[in-house]
Amino acid sequence: MNTQQQEAVKTEKMAYPSIKQSWGIIGILLLVMIGYGIPAGLIQPVLGDSLKGPMSFINYALPFAILIFIVLGYKKKNPKNENAFAFNPFPMVLLPVVVIVTLCMLVINVEITSWVPAPEWLMELFKDLMQDNLWGFISVAIAAPILEELLVRGIVLDGLLKNYSPWKAIVWSAVFFGIMHFNPWQFVSAFSIGIVIGYLYWKTKSLLLCMIIHAVNNGTAFFLSKSNPDAITWKEMLGLGTVERIGLFFLAILIVWLAYRYFENYFKKNEEPIEELRYNK
């Protein structure tokens, strides 16, 4: 049996997707976006500005919906995959800590991304997506958390956790989450929050919790951008000096670490009741 045949046999024994198949999902996303973007770009001028809000939402949501439909078909065909999506209940006692961690991650990511500011064209693209209207809010704070979590945690991470050690699966899913944004300025923030979401998905197997984290992150970022459209750093948003920014940055890191220890202790003490919600150990 040659190497290619051995690789095919190995892949057949794994749940969907493997790391290699996850790269394929990124490729499919690109093809779907290109295939949808060309006709959408031709139609947009005909529709005019009156439908700019709804079309901005559709242009974001429809390619992701198409991708999820395609990838879900592959997942269902693999007998090693379980139900389509895991919407298990999560311990409500964790929710306040989860919200605090999410806000701290936003503090950290805003500071990190301010070190190498994004180019003007990219900032204009963000502003176009985060329109100052209901459609902008729906796209960023509702559609993105639902669609991206269904794909990245519900399909990609769910499969990776069945094939690899938990932290390998979590890190790779965060890498794919960052790459999915298709620009280096968003990669770091998407990767870091992806680690947090992936860890909690592993521990709870609750897509609902993942969507809440994503919605809190995106919703807060949306309102911050609207309260001061031209600000991209904490200095510009809140008037903080260098020392204050450094202090806030390290305080946020400390809180995230303490929250991680809290989560570890909580899940260790409550291991039996949530055993069925966990994958590999």
N, C-alpha and C positions, 0 to 999 in steps of 0.2 A: 504494500500500500504506500503510495507516494505521499509527500508532505501535504499536498493540497487535499487529498482524500482524508488524511488523518485529521486535518483542521476541520473539514466538513463534518466528520463523525463527532469530533469534540464539540462543535457548535450545536449539533442536534441534541446532545445530552444536556444542554444548558437551557435555562429559562430565557425568554425573550425580554429585553435585549441583552446581549453581551456588550462588552466595551466596543468591540469592532462594529457590531450592529448599531450601537448608539451613534457612532460616526456616520453611519448610513442615514440615520434619522436627520442629522444635521444637513446632509446632502439633499435629502428629500425636501426639507424645509426650504432650502435655497431654490430648488426647482419649482416648488409650489409658489414661492414669493415672486420669482421671475415670471412664471406662467400666468399668475394672476395680475402681477403689476403692469405688464405691457398693455392688456386691454383696459385695465382700470385707469391707467394714465391717459389713454386715448379718450375715454368716456368722461373723465373729470371736467375738462374744459367745456364740454357740451352741457353738463349739468349746471355749471356756474357756481357762484358762492352761496346760493340759497341752500344747497344741500351739502355744503362743505363739512359741517359738523357730523351729520349721519354718515357721510361717505368716509370720513376719517375713521370713525368707529368700525365700519364695515371693512375698510381696507386693512385694518389691524386684525380684526377678529376672524374674518372668513378664511384667510390662509391658515391660521392656527387650527380652526375647526376642521378644515380639510385634512391637514396633517394628522390630527388626532384620529380622525375617522380611518385614515389609511393605516396608521401604526397600530391602532387598536385591533384591526383585522389580523395583523401579524401576531399580536399578543394572544388573541383568542385561539389561533390555530395551534399554538404551542401547548401541549398537554401539561407542561410543568408550571404554567402560569395558573393562578387561581382566578377568583372573580375579577371582573373588569376593573373596578376601582374599589379602594378600601376607604370607607367613610365611617370607621369605628368611632365611638364616643371617646373623648379624652378626659382625663381628670380635671375638673373645673378649677381645682385648687392651683393648678399650674398657670392658669390664664393670666393673672396679674403679673407674674414673673416673666411670662412670655412677652407680654406687651412692653414691659420695661426693657427687656433684652433687645427687642426689635427697635425701640427708640434709641437705645445705646449704639446699636449697630449703625443706625442712620447717622448719629453723631460721628462715629468713627469713619464711615465711608465718605461723608461730606468733607471731612478734614483731609483724608487721603487723596481724594480726587481733586482737591484744590491745589495740591502740590504740582500737578501738571494739568493746567486748564485745558478743557476741550476746545477744539477750533470753533470759529464762529458759525460755520455751516452746520456743524453738528448741534450746536445750541439752538439754532433756528429750527432744525428738525425736531428737537425735543419740544420746543414751544408750539410747533404745529400739531404734535400729538397731544400735548397737554393744553388743549384749547381752554380758554377761560369761559367754559359753558358746561352744561350738563353732559354733553357728549364726551367732552374731554375727561370729565370725572369718571364717567362710566367706563371709558376705554382703559384708563390708568388704574383706577382703584377697584373696579369690579371685574371687567372682562379679563384683564391681564392676570390677576390672582387666580381666577377660575381656570382659564385656558392653560396658562403656563404651569400651574400645579398639576392639572390633569396629565399633562404631557411629561413634565420633568420628574415629578415625584410619583405620580400615579402609574406611569408606564415605565419610564427609564430607570429611576431608582428602585422601584418595586422589583424589576427584573434583575438589576445588578446585585441587590441584596440577597437574591437566591443563588447567585453564582460566585460571589466573592466575599471576602471578610467585610464586616460592616463599614469600617473606616475607609477601606479602598473603594467600596461602592459609593459612599457619601462624597468623598473627594472627587471621584470621577463624575458623578452626577452634577456637582457644583461646577466643575470645569465645563461640562456641556451647557449648563445653565448660563455661564458667562459667555461662552462662544456664541450662543444663540442670539445674543444682543448685537453681534457683528460689529463691535467697535471696542478698542482697547480701553477707552475711558469708562465704559460701563462694565467691563469684564471684572475688574477688581471688586466693585461693590456687589455685583451679581454673584460672584464666586463666594465672597465672605458671607453674605446673607444666605446663600445656598447651602453652606456648611451648617448653619444654624437650623435651617428648615429641614435639611436632610437628617440631621441628628435626631430631631424631634419626631420626624416621620418614622425613623427606625425604632425609636422607643415606644411610640404610640400607635403607629400604623393608621394615623388619622389624617386624611386629606383635608378634612374640615379645619383642623388646627393649622395646617400648612397654608391654607387659603386665608385664614385670619391674619397670620403673620405677614403674608405678602400684602394683604389689603391695608394693614396698619402702616407698613413701610411705604407703600406707594401713595396711600391717601395722605399721610403726613407730608411726604415730599411734594405732592400736588398742591396742598394748601400753603406750604412754605414758598413754593415757586410763584404762587399767585399773590401772596402778601408782599413780595418784593421781587418782581420779575427779573430784574437785572442782577440780582445777587447770586453768587455761586459759592461763597465762603461764609463761615460763621462771623468773620469780621464785617462783611457786608450786610449780613442778615441781622446780626444782633449787636454790632459795634464792638465786638470783643477784640482785645489786644492779643499780642503774641503769647504772653505768659498765660492769659486766661484760656486761650485756645489750647495750649499744650496741657494745661491742667484739666480742662474738660475732656480732652482726648484720652488721657491716661485714666481719668476717673471712669469713663465709659468702658475702657478695657477691663478695669478692675471689677466693675459691676458685672460684666459679661462672664468673667472668670468665676466670680462668686455664684452667679446664677447657674453656671455649668456644674459646680460642686453641689449646689442644691439639687439640681436635676438628678445627678448621679446618686446622691444619698436617697432621694425620694424613690427612684426606680429600684434601687437595691432593697429598700425596706418594703416596697410593695411589689416585689418580683412575682409572687404567686398569683395575685389577682390579675396581673396584666401579661401573664406568660403567653397567652394565646395571641397577643398583639405583637409579639416580637419575632424577629427573624433569627439570623445567626448571632452567636454570642462570641 
